C-alpha cells in the first residue's frame, strides 16, 4: 500500500474514530484525566483509589495506546504510561476546520434566505 493511502482522509477518519471510541469509555476517560495531570505513572499507581484490578486497567491502557492517546515506556520492571496530546490536537484542528466550513455554509444560507 502506498504511503498516501495510509495517511489519506479515510485513514485520518479511522484514527479520529479510534480516539473517540477510546475516550468514549468513562474508565478510560478517567485514566486519561489522571495522566494529564502529572508525570507518567505505573499501572499500580493508576489503580490506586479505584475498584479496578491491574488487569482491567492494563486492558483499558492498551486501548488508549492503540489510539495513540497514551504511550508507555519501560522503567525497570514496570511500564510507565504518559498522556500523548497529539491525537487530541489533530482532532481539535479537524473539528475547528469543520466548524469553520459550517459557519460559512450557514452564512451563505442566511444570505440566500434574506434575499
N, C-alpha and C positions, 0 to 999 in steps of 0.2 A: 504494500500500500504506500502511496506517495506521502510525503511529509505534509503536503497541502490537505490531503484527505483526512489526516488525523487532527489538524488544527483548524478546520473549516467551521462554518456556522453550526453544522449538525453536531460536531464534536464538542463545541462550546456549549450548546444547549444540553447535551448529555452531562457535561461536567457541572453545569449550573443545577441541573435536576438532581444530581447525586449530592450536592451540597445542601440543597433544600430538603431532600429526603433525610439526610443525616441529621440536620438540625431540627427536623420535624418531631423528633422524639424528645419528650421532656427530660429524660435521664441524660441523653447526650447533650442537650442544650445546657443542662446544669454542669456537666463536666467541662464544656467549653467556657462557661462563665467562670469556673474555678481556675481554669488555665489562663484566662485573660487577665486575671488579677493576681499575678505573681510569677515566680520563677517556674521552670519545668519541674514537674512532680512525678514521683513514682506511683505505681498502682496502689501501693499500700497507703500513701498519703491521700490519694484520691478517694479511697474507700473509707477513710476516717469520717466519722459523723454521718454515715449512711447505713442503710439496711442492706446494701448490695454486697454480694460476695466479690472476691477478687476476680473470679471467672466471669461474672456478669459485667464488671467494669472493663475487663480486658476485651470482651466481645464488643462493647459499645465503642471503646477506643479504636478498635480495628476498623469499624465502620467509618469513624471520623477520619482515620488515617487514609483509608481508601478514597475518601472525598477530599483529601489533602487539607482538611481543616486543622488537623493536628499532625505533628511529626514526632518521631521518637528517636532517641539516641541511647546507646548502651552506656551505662556508668557503673563499672564494676559488674556485679551480678544482676543488676536490675536495669530496666529501661526507664528513662525519664521522658515524659510527654510534655510538649510545649504547643501552644497555640500558633497556628500559621495564618496570618491575616490575609495573605494573598488571594485565596479563592473568594473571600468575602468582599475584598476590594474590587475584584474583577466583576462580581455580580452587581455591586453598587454602581460601577461605571456603566454596566449594561442597562440597569434599571433607570439611571439618570438619562441615558440616551433614549430609551423607550418613552420615558415621561416627557422629554422634550418633543419627541415626534408626536405624541398625543396632544400636547399643548398646541402645536402648530396645526394639527388636524382640526382640533376644536375651534381654534381661531378662524380657520378657513370656513368651517361650518357656520360659525356665528356671523361672519361676513356675508355668506350666502343667505342666511335666514333674515338678516337685516335689510337686504336689498330687495 
